[in-house]
Structure formats: C-alpha cells, structure tokens
Amino acid sequence: QLQLVESGGGLVQPGGSLRLSCAASGFTLDYYAIGWFRQAPGKEREGVSCISSNDGSPYYADSVKGRFTISRDNAKNTVYLQMNSLKPEDTAVYYCAATPGRYYYCSAYVPPAYPQFEYWGQGALVTVSE
C-alpha cells in the first residue's frame, strides 16, 4: 500500500520554527516529485514548495521564500519542510504529495499543480499564534 505519513505540526509562536516530515511507505521517494501544499480555513489550497525527482531547483511560493526549505533524505525515504520565522498567516493544514517524477517536473517559477499529484498525506496542522 502506497502511503505518505506526515508529522511535525503543532503550535508555535510567531518567529518560531517547525520541521514537517513526510515519510513514504510502499514506494521510493527518490523517483517522485514532491510537493508541499497548505490550506487555511476559508482559503484555497496553495502550493508552498515543490522538488523534482532529480532534485533540481525547488519552487517556493513568494510568501515563504527565504523562510521555508524543502529537502530529501533518501536513506530515510522522507522529505522535509523546514519552516523558520513563522508568521500567523502561515497557519494552515499542510499536506505533502507525491507524483512520479517521469510525469512531473517542478519548475522554480511555477506553483505545483495539485491535481497532478497522485499520493497525499493526511495533513498536519500548523498553528502560529501567541
């Protein structure tokens, strides 16, 4: 069974940091493009970051550029989203998603297209508040 499991969400004060993890089971993430998306209450899903299977230049939304970093640990079959200098407007449910790398390439300039991602994690709630 192909599965993505997220962890690392929680409550953090403005200016704080969190690291989200996305662990895969049943398939090897090396060959997949990985996207991180978020959805805040009452808002549309937003593509936050994306990295291709060949680890080309990742995409970051303007709202998180310079604060968030996407990375892979192939030995652990896990992708991370390091989030620093968090702001209240970063509050959302964060989802990781994967799709075969031979079908999807993450451009550094174009937001990831969520309909093209096949496998999704369950979501991790991130709350940034005093």
MARVORO-304337 format. One record per residue: y, z, x of N, C-alpha, C in turn; residue in three letters; residue number from 1. Coordinates in nm, 3 decimals. Layout:
<pts>
pt n_Y:Y; n_Z:Z; n_X:X; ca_Y:Y; ca_Z:Z; ca_X:X; c_Y:Y; c_Z:Z; c_X:X; aa:ALA; i:NUM
...
</pts>
This chain:
<pts>
pt n_Y:-0.119; n_Z:0.000; n_X:0.086; ca_Y:0.000; ca_Z:0.000; ca_X:0.000; c_Y:0.123; c_Z:0.000; c_X:0.089; aa:GLN; i:1
pt n_Y:0.215; n_Z:-0.094; n_X:0.061; ca_Y:0.337; ca_Z:-0.104; ca_X:0.140; c_Y:0.440; c_Z:-0.008; c_X:0.084; aa:LEU; i:2
pt n_Y:0.494; n_Z:0.074; n_X:0.172; ca_Y:0.582; ca_Z:0.178; ca_X:0.123; c_Y:0.691; c_Z:0.210; c_X:0.225; aa:GLN; i:3
pt n_Y:0.810; n_Z:0.239; n_X:0.175; ca_Y:0.920; ca_Z:0.289; ca_X:0.257; c_Y:0.955; c_Z:0.428; c_X:0.206; aa:LEU; i:4
pt n_Y:0.965; n_Z:0.522; n_X:0.297; ca_Y:0.999; ca_Z:0.660; ca_X:0.260; c_Y:1.123; c_Z:0.702; c_X:0.335; aa:VAL; i:5
pt n_Y:1.223; n_Z:0.742; n_X:0.260; ca_Y:1.349; ca_Z:0.784; ca_X:0.321; c_Y:1.357; c_Z:0.935; c_X:0.330; aa:GLU; i:6
pt n_Y:1.432; n_Z:0.980; n_X:0.427; ca_Y:1.459; ca_Z:1.122; ca_X:0.442; c_Y:1.591; c_Z:1.139; c_X:0.515; aa:SER; i:7
pt n_Y:1.644; n_Z:1.261; n_X:0.508; ca_Y:1.765; ca_Z:1.292; ca_X:0.584; c_Y:1.891; c_Z:1.306; c_X:0.501; aa:GLY; i:8
pt n_Y:1.882; n_Z:1.284; n_X:0.371; ca_Y:2.001; ca_Z:1.300; ca_X:0.289; c_Y:2.035; c_Z:1.447; c_X:0.271; aa:GLY; i:9
pt n_Y:2.149; n_Z:1.473; n_X:0.211; ca_Y:2.188; ca_Z:1.611; ca_X:0.187; c_Y:2.336; c_Z:1.625; c_X:0.165; aa:GLY; i:10
pt n_Y:2.381; n_Z:1.749; n_X:0.170; ca_Y:2.522; ca_Z:1.784; ca_X:0.151; c_Y:2.586; c_Z:1.807; c_X:0.287; aa:LEU; i:11
pt n_Y:2.700; n_Z:1.746; n_X:0.309; ca_Y:2.770; ca_Z:1.761; ca_X:0.436; c_Y:2.920; c_Z:1.766; c_X:0.408; aa:VAL; i:12
pt n_Y:2.992; n_Z:1.836; n_X:0.492; ca_Y:3.137; ca_Z:1.844; ca_X:0.478; c_Y:3.202; c_Z:1.718; c_X:0.533; aa:GLN; i:13
pt n_Y:3.320; n_Z:1.684; n_X:0.484; ca_Y:3.392; ca_Z:1.570; ca_X:0.542; c_Y:3.407; c_Z:1.585; c_X:0.693; aa:PRO; i:14
pt n_Y:3.384; n_Z:1.474; n_X:0.761; ca_Y:3.388; ca_Z:1.475; ca_X:0.907; c_Y:3.255; c_Z:1.502; c_X:0.972; aa:GLY; i:15
pt n_Y:3.157; n_Z:1.542; n_X:0.891; ca_Y:3.025; ca_Z:1.572; ca_X:0.944; c_Y:2.939; c_Z:1.449; c_X:0.962; aa:GLY; i:16
pt n_Y:2.814; n_Z:1.474; n_X:1.003; ca_Y:2.720; ca_Z:1.366; ca_X:1.033; c_Y:2.586; c_Z:1.390; c_X:0.964; aa:SER; i:17
pt n_Y:2.519; n_Z:1.282; n_X:0.936; ca_Y:2.382; ca_Z:1.283; ca_X:0.887; c_Y:2.310; c_Z:1.163; c_X:0.947; aa:LEU; i:18
pt n_Y:2.179; n_Z:1.177; n_X:0.961; ca_Y:2.098; ca_Z:1.062; ca_X:1.001; c_Y:1.990; c_Z:1.039; c_X:0.895; aa:ARG; i:19
pt n_Y:1.994; n_Z:0.923; n_X:0.835; ca_Y:1.891; ca_Z:0.885; ca_X:0.740; c_Y:1.778; c_Z:0.814; c_X:0.814; aa:LEU; i:20
pt n_Y:1.656; n_Z:0.845; n_X:0.774; ca_Y:1.538; ca_Z:0.780; ca_X:0.830; c_Y:1.468; c_Z:0.701; c_X:0.721; aa:SER; i:21
pt n_Y:1.408; n_Z:0.591; n_X:0.761; ca_Y:1.332; ca_Z:0.505; ca_X:0.670; c_Y:1.201; c_Z:0.473; c_X:0.740; aa:CYS; i:22
pt n_Y:1.095; n_Z:0.541; n_X:0.698; ca_Y:0.964; ca_Z:0.524; ca_X:0.761; c_Y:0.877; c_Z:0.431; c_X:0.677; aa:ALA; i:23
pt n_Y:0.814; n_Z:0.337; n_X:0.743; ca_Y:0.729; ca_Z:0.241; ca_X:0.674; c_Y:0.583; c_Z:0.278; c_X:0.689; aa:ALA; i:24
pt n_Y:0.508; n_Z:0.251; n_X:0.583; ca_Y:0.362; ca_Z:0.263; ca_X:0.590; c_Y:0.301; c_Z:0.139; c_X:0.525; aa:SER; i:25
pt n_Y:0.190; n_Z:0.095; n_X:0.583; ca_Y:0.124; ca_Z:-0.022; ca_X:0.529; c_Y:0.173; c_Z:-0.153; c_X:0.587; aa:GLY; i:26
pt n_Y:0.278; n_Z:-0.151; n_X:0.665; ca_Y:0.325; ca_Z:-0.272; ca_X:0.731; c_Y:0.409; c_Z:-0.231; c_X:0.852; aa:PHE; i:27
pt n_Y:0.433; n_Z:-0.329; n_X:0.940; ca_Y:0.504; ca_Z:-0.303; ca_X:1.065; c_Y:0.647; c_Z:-0.353; c_X:1.053; aa:THR; i:28
pt n_Y:0.741; n_Z:-0.260; n_X:1.072; ca_Y:0.881; ca_Z:-0.295; ca_X:1.051; c_Y:0.935; c_Z:-0.394; c_X:1.153; aa:LEU; i:29
pt n_Y:0.867; n_Z:-0.407; n_X:1.268; ca_Y:0.913; ca_Z:-0.500; ca_X:1.371; c_Y:0.944; c_Z:-0.639; c_X:1.316; aa:ASP; i:30
pt n_Y:0.864; n_Z:-0.681; n_X:1.219; ca_Y:0.872; ca_Z:-0.819; ca_X:1.171; c_Y:0.958; c_Z:-0.833; c_X:1.046; aa:TYR; i:31
pt n_Y:1.031; n_Z:-0.728; n_X:1.015; ca_Y:1.108; ca_Z:-0.728; ca_X:0.892; c_Y:1.257; c_Z:-0.708; c_X:0.919; aa:TYR; i:32
pt n_Y:1.337; n_Z:-0.775; n_X:0.839; ca_Y:1.479; ca_Z:-0.743; ca_X:0.833; c_Y:1.495; c_Z:-0.618; c_X:0.748; aa:ALA; i:33
pt n_Y:1.582; n_Z:-0.529; n_X:0.791; ca_Y:1.603; ca_Z:-0.402; ca_X:0.723; c_Y:1.747; c_Z:-0.391; c_X:0.678; aa:ILE; i:34
pt n_Y:1.763; n_Z:-0.355; n_X:0.553; ca_Y:1.897; ca_Z:-0.333; ca_X:0.500; c_Y:1.912; c_Z:-0.190; c_X:0.451; aa:GLY; i:35
pt n_Y:2.032; n_Z:-0.138; n_X:0.464; ca_Y:2.069; ca_Z:-0.011; ca_X:0.402; c_Y:2.173; c_Z:-0.042; c_X:0.295; aa:TRP; i:36
pt n_Y:2.147; n_Z:0.010; n_X:0.177; ca_Y:2.236; ca_Z:-0.009; ca_X:0.063; c_Y:2.274; c_Z:0.127; c_X:0.008; aa:PHE; i:37
pt n_Y:2.382; n_Z:0.132; n_X:-0.066; ca_Y:2.418; ca_Z:0.257; ca_X:-0.132; c_Y:2.475; c_Z:0.226; c_X:-0.270; aa:ARG; i:38
pt n_Y:2.460; n_Z:0.324; n_X:-0.357; ca_Y:2.514; ca_Z:0.310; ca_X:-0.492; c_Y:2.573; c_Z:0.444; c_X:-0.535; aa:GLN; i:39
pt n_Y:2.701; n_Z:0.443; n_X:-0.560; ca_Y:2.770; ca_Z:0.561; ca_X:-0.609; c_Y:2.773; c_Z:0.556; c_X:-0.761; aa:ALA; i:40
pt n_Y:2.787; n_Z:0.670; n_X:-0.827; ca_Y:2.790; ca_Z:0.672; ca_X:-0.973; c_Y:2.898; c_Z:0.580; c_X:-1.027; aa:PRO; i:41
pt n_Y:2.858; n_Z:0.494; n_X:-1.121; ca_Y:2.954; ca_Z:0.405; ca_X:-1.184; c_Y:2.996; c_Z:0.286; c_X:-1.102; aa:GLY; i:42
pt n_Y:2.933; n_Z:0.269; n_X:-0.986; ca_Y:2.969; ca_Z:0.157; ca_X:-0.899; c_Y:2.848; c_Z:0.067; c_X:-0.875; aa:LYS; i:43
pt n_Y:2.877; n_Z:-0.054; n_X:-0.832; ca_Y:2.770; ca_Z:-0.147; ca_X:-0.800; c_Y:2.707; c_Z:-0.112; c_X:-0.665; aa:GLU; i:44
pt n_Y:2.583; n_Z:-0.158; n_X:-0.649; ca_Y:2.515; ca_Z:-0.139; ca_X:-0.522; c_Y:2.589; c_Z:-0.213; c_X:-0.412; aa:ARG; i:45
pt n_Y:2.602; n_Z:-0.149; n_X:-0.297; ca_Y:2.679; ca_Z:-0.204; ca_X:-0.185; c_Y:2.589; c_Z:-0.215; c_X:-0.063; aa:GLU; i:46
pt n_Y:2.594; n_Z:-0.328; n_X:0.003; ca_Y:2.522; ca_Z:-0.343; ca_X:0.129; c_Y:2.601; c_Z:-0.275; c_X:0.240; aa:GLY; i:47
pt n_Y:2.543; n_Z:-0.177; n_X:0.304; ca_Y:2.611; ca_Z:-0.097; ca_X:0.405; c_Y:2.585; c_Z:-0.151; c_X:0.545; aa:VAL; i:48
pt n_Y:2.459; n_Z:-0.183; n_X:0.572; ca_Y:2.422; ca_Z:-0.228; ca_X:0.706; c_Y:2.294; c_Z:-0.310; c_X:0.697; aa:SER; i:49
pt n_Y:2.272; n_Z:-0.392; n_X:0.798; ca_Y:2.154; ca_Z:-0.478; ca_X:0.799; c_Y:2.121; c_Z:-0.515; c_X:0.943; aa:CYS; i:50
pt n_Y:1.991; n_Z:-0.519; n_X:0.974; ca_Y:1.949; ca_Z:-0.559; ca_X:1.107; c_Y:1.831; c_Z:-0.654; c_X:1.095; aa:ILE; i:51
pt n_Y:1.835; n_Z:-0.762; n_X:1.169; ca_Y:1.729; ca_Z:-0.863; ca_X:1.161; c_Y:1.605; c_Z:-0.817; c_X:1.238; aa:SER; i:52
pt n_Y:1.495; n_Z:-0.888; n_X:1.218; ca_Y:1.370; ca_Z:-0.854; ca_X:1.286; c_Y:1.381; c_Z:-0.874; c_X:1.436; aa:SER; i:53
pt n_Y:1.469; n_Z:-0.964; n_X:1.480; ca_Y:1.486; ca_Z:-0.985; ca_X:1.624; c_Y:1.599; c_Z:-0.900; c_X:1.682; aa:ASN; i:54
pt n_Y:1.646; n_Z:-0.802; n_X:1.602; ca_Y:1.749; ca_Z:-0.709; ca_X:1.649; c_Y:1.875; c_Z:-0.779; c_X:1.696; aa:ASP; i:55
pt n_Y:1.915; n_Z:-0.884; n_X:1.626; ca_Y:2.042; ca_Z:-0.948; ca_X:1.655; c_Y:2.157; c_Z:-0.858; c_X:1.615; aa:GLY; i:56
pt n_Y:2.278; n_Z:-0.911; n_X:1.622; ca_Y:2.396; ca_Z:-0.831; ca_X:1.590; c_Y:2.387; c_Z:-0.781; c_X:1.446; aa:SER; i:57
pt n_Y:2.393; n_Z:-0.652; n_X:1.426; ca_Y:2.379; ca_Z:-0.598; ca_X:1.291; c_Y:2.506; c_Z:-0.618; c_X:1.209; aa:PRO; i:58
pt n_Y:2.489; n_Z:-0.606; n_X:1.080; ca_Y:2.602; ca_Z:-0.610; ca_X:0.987; c_Y:2.642; c_Z:-0.467; c_X:0.950; aa:TYR; i:59
pt n_Y:2.771; n_Z:-0.445; n_X:0.941; ca_Y:2.825; ca_Z:-0.321; ca_X:0.885; c_Y:2.936; c_Z:-0.355; c_X:0.787; aa:TYR; i:60
pt n_Y:2.934; n_Z:-0.290; n_X:0.674; ca_Y:3.044; ca_Z:-0.303; ca_X:0.581; c_Y:3.172; c_Z:-0.252; c_X:0.647; aa:ALA; i:61
pt n_Y:3.284; n_Z:-0.311; n_X:0.611; ca_Y:3.411; ca_Z:-0.269; ca_X:0.670; c_Y:3.435; c_Z:-0.120; c_X:0.648; aa:ASP; i:62
pt n_Y:3.389; n_Z:-0.069; n_X:0.536; ca_Y:3.414; ca_Z:0.071; ca_X:0.501; c_Y:3.341; c_Z:0.169; c_X:0.593; aa:SER; i:63
pt n_Y:3.238; n_Z:0.121; n_X:0.665; ca_Y:3.160; ca_Z:0.212; ca_X:0.751; c_Y:3.164; c_Z:0.171; c_X:0.898; aa:VAL; i:64
pt n_Y:3.226; n_Z:0.058; n_X:0.927; ca_Y:3.228; ca_Z:0.007; ca_X:1.064; c_Y:3.291; c_Z:0.109; c_X:1.158; aa:LYS; i:65
pt n_Y:3.224; n_Z:0.131; n_X:1.270; ca_Y:3.273; ca_Z:0.229; ca_X:1.367; c_Y:3.225; c_Z:0.371; c_X:1.341; aa:GLY; i:66
pt n_Y:3.165; n_Z:0.394; n_X:1.223; ca_Y:3.116; ca_Z:0.528; ca_X:1.189; c_Y:2.966; c_Z:0.532; c_X:1.172; aa:ARG; i:67
pt n_Y:2.906; n_Z:0.423; n_X:1.125; ca_Y:2.762; ca_Z:0.418; ca_X:1.099; c_Y:2.695; c_Z:0.329; c_X:1.203; aa:PHE; i:68
pt n_Y:2.571; n_Z:0.363; n_X:1.238; ca_Y:2.493; ca_Z:0.284; ca_X:1.333; c_Y:2.351; c_Z:0.270; c_X:1.282; aa:THR; i:69
pt n_Y:2.302; n_Z:0.147; n_X:1.277; ca_Y:2.164; ca_Z:0.122; ca_X:1.239; c_Y:2.081; c_Z:0.102; c_X:1.365; aa:ILE; i:70
pt n_Y:1.958; n_Z:0.153; n_X:1.363; ca_Y:1.872; ca_Z:0.138; ca_X:1.480; c_Y:1.726; c_Z:0.142; c_X:1.437; aa:SER; i:71
pt n_Y:1.640; n_Z:0.093; n_X:1.527; ca_Y:1.496; ca_Z:0.095; ca_X:1.501; c_Y:1.424; c_Z:0.176; c_X:1.609; aa:ARG; i:72
pt n_Y:1.314; n_Z:0.239; n_X:1.572; ca_Y:1.219; ca_Z:0.293; ca_X:1.667; c_Y:1.085; c_Z:0.232; c_X:1.630; aa:ASP; i:73
pt n_Y:1.051; n_Z:0.124; n_X:1.697; ca_Y:0.929; ca_Z:0.051; ca_X:1.660; c_Y:0.804; c_Z:0.136; c_X:1.682; aa:ASN; i:74
pt n_Y:0.806; n_Z:0.222; n_X:1.782; ca_Y:0.690; ca_Z:0.307; ca_X:1.807; c_Y:0.664; c_Z:0.400; c_X:1.689; aa:ALA; i:75
pt n_Y:0.770; n_Z:0.440; n_X:1.621; ca_Y:0.755; ca_Z:0.529; ca_X:1.505; c_Y:0.758; c_Z:0.451; c_X:1.373; aa:LYS; i:76
pt n_Y:0.774; n_Z:0.319; n_X:1.383; ca_Y:0.779; ca_Z:0.235; ca_X:1.262; c_Y:0.887; c_Z:0.287; c_X:1.166; aa:ASN; i:77
pt n_Y:1.001; n_Z:0.317; n_X:1.223; ca_Y:1.108; ca_Z:0.382; ca_X:1.147; c_Y:1.242; c_Z:0.318; c_X:1.182; aa:THR; i:78
pt n_Y:1.327; n_Z:0.308; n_X:1.081; ca_Y:1.465; ca_Z:0.262; ca_X:1.100; c_Y:1.557; c_Z:0.377; c_X:1.062; aa:VAL; i:79
pt n_Y:1.668; n_Z:0.387; n_X:1.133; ca_Y:1.761; ca_Z:0.497; ca_X:1.111; c_Y:1.899; c_Z:0.443; c_X:1.074; aa:TYR; i:80
pt n_Y:1.972; n_Z:0.526; n_X:1.002; ca_Y:2.114; ca_Z:0.501; ca_X:0.980; c_Y:2.187; c_Z:0.630; c_X:1.020; aa:LEU; i:81
pt n_Y:2.251; n_Z:0.625; n_X:1.136; ca_Y:2.330; ca_Z:0.738; ca_X:1.182; c_Y:2.469; c_Z:0.728; c_X:1.120; aa:GLN; i:82
pt n_Y:2.509; n_Z:0.833; n_X:1.051; ca_Y:2.636; ca_Z:0.832; ca_X:0.979; c_Y:2.724; c_Z:0.944; c_X:1.034; aa:MET; i:83
pt n_Y:2.835; n_Z:0.905; n_X:1.095; ca_Y:2.929; ca_Z:1.001; ca_X:1.153; c_Y:3.062; c_Z:0.995; c_X:1.079; aa:ASN; i:84
pt n_Y:3.143; n_Z:1.096; n_X:1.101; ca_Y:3.277; ca_Z:1.102; ca_X:1.039; c_Y:3.271; c_Z:1.072; c_X:0.891; aa:SER; i:85
pt n_Y:3.181; n_Z:1.138; n_X:0.824; ca_Y:3.158; ca_Z:1.110; ca_X:0.683; c_Y:3.279; c_Z:1.147; c_X:0.599; aa:LEU; i:86
pt n_Y:3.298; n_Z:1.068; n_X:0.494; ca_Y:3.411; ca_Z:1.085; ca_X:0.403; c_Y:3.357; c_Z:1.107; c_X:0.262; aa:LYS; i:87
pt n_Y:3.436; n_Z:1.169; n_X:0.176; ca_Y:3.390; ca_Z:1.187; ca_X:0.037; c_Y:3.350; c_Z:1.055; c_X:-0.029; aa:PRO; i:88
pt n_Y:3.417; n_Z:0.947; n_X:0.005; ca_Y:3.383; ca_Z:0.818; ca_X:-0.056; c_Y:3.251; c_Z:0.761; c_X:-0.006; aa:GLU; i:89
pt n_Y:3.188; n_Z:0.825; n_X:0.090; ca_Y:3.053; ca_Z:0.785; ca_X:0.133; c_Y:2.945; c_Z:0.846; c_X:0.043; aa:ASP; i:90
pt n_Y:2.985; n_Z:0.932; n_X:-0.048; ca_Y:2.889; ca_Z:0.994; ca_X:-0.139; c_Y:2.820; c_Z:0.888; c_X:-0.224; aa:THR; i:91
pt n_Y:2.687; n_Z:0.887; n_X:-0.220; ca_Y:2.610; ca_Z:0.785; ca_X:-0.291; c_Y:2.462; c_Z:0.813; c_X:-0.270; aa:ALA; i:92
pt n_Y:2.380; n_Z:0.741; n_X:-0.345; ca_Y:2.237; ca_Z:0.734; ca_X:-0.314; c_Y:2.218; c_Z:0.616; c_X:-0.219; aa:VAL; i:93
pt n_Y:2.154; n_Z:0.644; n_X:-0.107; ca_Y:2.132; ca_Z:0.543; ca_X:-0.004; c_Y:1.987; c_Z:0.496; c_X:-0.010; aa:TYR; i:94
pt n_Y:1.970; n_Z:0.365; n_X:-0.002; ca_Y:1.838; ca_Z:0.303; ca_X:-0.008; c_Y:1.817; c_Z:0.219; c_X:0.117; aa:TYR; i:95
pt n_Y:1.698; n_Z:0.228; n_X:0.173; ca_Y:1.659; ca_Z:0.129; ca_X:0.273; c_Y:1.571; c_Z:0.026; c_X:0.206; aa:CYS; i:96
pt n_Y:1.573; n_Z:-0.094; n_X:0.260; ca_Y:1.496; ca_Z:-0.204; ca_X:0.204; c_Y:1.450; c_Z:-0.295; c_X:0.316; aa:ALA; i:97
pt n_Y:1.337; n_Z:-0.360; n_X:0.294; ca_Y:1.280; ca_Z:-0.447; ca_X:0.397; c_Y:1.238; c_Z:-0.580; c_X:0.335; aa:ALA; i:98
pt n_Y:1.248; n_Z:-0.682; n_X:0.415; ca_Y:1.202; ca_Z:-0.814; ca_X:0.373; c_Y:1.153; c_Z:-0.888; c_X:0.498; aa:THR; i:99
pt n_Y:1.055; n_Z:-0.976; n_X:0.485; ca_Y:1.001; ca_Z:-1.043; ca_X:0.603; c_Y:1.110; c_Z:-1.115; c_X:0.683; aa:PRO; i:100
pt n_Y:1.109; n_Z:-1.090; n_X:0.813; ca_Y:1.213; ca_Z:-1.145; ca_X:0.899; c_Y:1.213; c_Z:-1.296; c_X:0.906; aa:GLY; i:101
pt n_Y:1.100; n_Z:-1.358; n_X:0.879; ca_Y:1.097; ca_Z:-1.504; ca_X:0.887; c_Y:1.169; c_Z:-1.567; c_X:0.767; aa:ARG; i:102
pt n_Y:1.200; n_Z:-1.486; n_X:0.666; ca_Y:1.267; ca_Z:-1.539; ca_X:0.548; c_Y:1.413; c_Z:-1.495; c_X:0.537; aa:TYR; i:103
pt n_Y:1.451; n_Z:-1.398; n_X:0.619; ca_Y:1.585; ca_Z:-1.345; ca_X:0.601; c_Y:1.645; c_Z:-1.308; c_X:0.736; aa:TYR; i:104
pt n_Y:1.767; n_Z:-1.350; n_X:0.757; ca_Y:1.840; ca_Z:-1.318; ca_X:0.879; c_Y:1.968; c_Z:-1.245; c_X:0.843; aa:TYR; i:105
pt n_Y:1.989; n_Z:-1.130; n_X:0.907; ca_Y:2.109; ca_Z:-1.052; ca_X:0.879; c_Y:2.224; c_Z:-1.107; c_X:0.964; aa:CYS; i:106
pt n_Y:2.325; n_Z:-1.156; n_X:0.897; ca_Y:2.445; ca_Z:-1.201; ca_X:0.967; c_Y:2.539; c_Z:-1.083; c_X:0.987; aa:SER; i:107
pt n_Y:2.604; n_Z:-1.083; n_X:1.101; ca_Y:2.700; ca_Z:-0.975; ca_X:1.129; c_Y:2.823; c_Z:-0.985; c_X:1.040; aa:ALA; i:108
pt n_Y:2.834; n_Z:-1.096; n_X:0.967; ca_Y:2.958; ca_Z:-1.121; ca_X:0.892; c_Y:2.937; c_Z:-1.129; c_X:0.742; aa:TYR; i:109
pt n_Y:2.811; n_Z:-1.124; n_X:0.699; ca_Y:2.781; ca_Z:-1.142; ca_X:0.557; c_Y:2.702; c_Z:-1.022; c_X:0.507; aa:VAL; i:110
pt n_Y:2.746; n_Z:-0.960; n_X:0.397; ca_Y:2.671; ca_Z:-0.845; ca_X:0.344; c_Y:2.527; c_Z:-0.884; c_X:0.310; aa:PRO; i:111
pt n_Y:2.433; n_Z:-0.792; n_X:0.329; ca_Y:2.294; ca_Z:-0.822; ca_X:0.290; c_Y:2.283; c_Z:-0.844; c_X:0.140; aa:PRO; i:112
pt n_Y:2.198; n_Z:-0.938; n_X:0.103; ca_Y:2.181; ca_Z:-0.974; ca_X:-0.038; c_Y:2.062; c_Z:-0.897; c_X:-0.094; aa:ALA; i:113
pt n_Y:2.088; n_Z:-0.796; n_X:-0.172; ca_Y:1.979; ca_Z:-0.707; ca_X:-0.212; c_Y:1.869; c_Z:-0.777; c_X:-0.291; aa:TYR; i:114
pt n_Y:1.896; n_Z:-0.883; n_X:-0.371; ca_Y:1.783; ca_Z:-0.946; ca_X:-0.441; c_Y:1.679; c_Z:-1.007; c_X:-0.347; aa:PRO; i:115
pt n_Y:1.715; n_Z:-1.029; n_X:-0.221; ca_Y:1.621; ca_Z:-1.091; ca_X:-0.128; c_Y:1.536; c_Z:-0.989; c_X:-0.053; aa:GLN; i:116
pt n_Y:1.555; n_Z:-0.862; n_X:-0.081; ca_Y:1.475; ca_Z:-0.760; ca_X:-0.014; c_Y:1.361; c_Z:-0.719; c_X:-0.105; aa:PHE; i:117
pt n_Y:1.239; n_Z:-0.724; n_X:-0.049; ca_Y:1.119; ca_Z:-0.705; ca_X:-0.129; c_Y:1.079; c_Z:-0.560; c_X:-0.148; aa:GLU; i:118
pt n_Y:1.094; n_Z:-0.482; n_X:-0.044; ca_Y:1.041; ca_Z:-0.345; ca_X:-0.047; c_Y:1.156; c_Z:-0.247; c_X:-0.036; aa:TYR; i:119
pt n_Y:1.148; n_Z:-0.142; n_X:-0.120; ca_Y:1.258; ca_Z:-0.047; ca_X:-0.130; c_Y:1.208; c_Z:0.095; c_X:-0.116; aa:TRP; i:120
pt n_Y:1.290; n_Z:0.178; n_X:-0.053; ca_Y:1.265; ca_Z:0.321; ca_X:-0.051; c_Y:1.308; c_Z:0.384; c_X:-0.183; aa:GLY; i:121
pt n_Y:1.279; n_Z:0.512; n_X:-0.195; ca_Y:1.304; ca_Z:0.583; ca_X:-0.320; c_Y:1.450; c_Z:0.626; c_X:-0.334; aa:GLN; i:122
pt n_Y:1.523; n_Z:0.620; n_X:-0.225; ca_Y:1.664; ca_Z:0.660; ca_X:-0.227; c_Y:1.682; c_Z:0.800; c_X:-0.173; aa:GLY; i:123
pt n_Y:1.794; n_Z:0.821; n_X:-0.105; ca_Y:1.829; ca_Z:0.953; ca_X:-0.051; c_Y:1.974; c_Z:0.982; c_X:-0.089; aa:ALA; i:124
pt n_Y:1.994; n_Z:1.097; n_X:-0.151; ca_Y:2.128; ca_Z:1.133; ca_X:-0.196; c_Y:2.208; c_Z:1.192; c_X:-0.080; aa:LEU; i:125
pt n_Y:2.325; n_Z:1.136; n_X:-0.058; ca_Y:2.419; ca_Z:1.188; ca_X:0.041; c_Y:2.544; c_Z:1.232; c_X:-0.034; aa:VAL; i:126
pt n_Y:2.579; n_Z:1.357; n_X:-0.017; ca_Y:2.697; ca_Z:1.412; ca_X:-0.082; c_Y:2.792; c_Z:1.465; c_X:0.025; aa:THR; i:127
pt n_Y:2.913; n_Z:1.413; n_X:0.026; ca_Y:3.014; ca_Z:1.456; ca_X:0.123; c_Y:3.121; c_Z:1.532; c_X:0.047; aa:VAL; i:128
pt n_Y:3.125; n_Z:1.662; n_X:0.068; ca_Y:3.216; ca_Z:1.746; ca_X:-0.009; c_Y:3.243; c_Z:1.875; c_X:0.066; aa:SER; i:129
pt n_Y:3.357; n_Z:1.936; n_X:0.035; ca_Y:3.391; ca_Z:2.065; ca_X:0.099; c_Y:3.297; c_Z:2.173; c_X:0.052; aa:GLU; i:130
</pts>
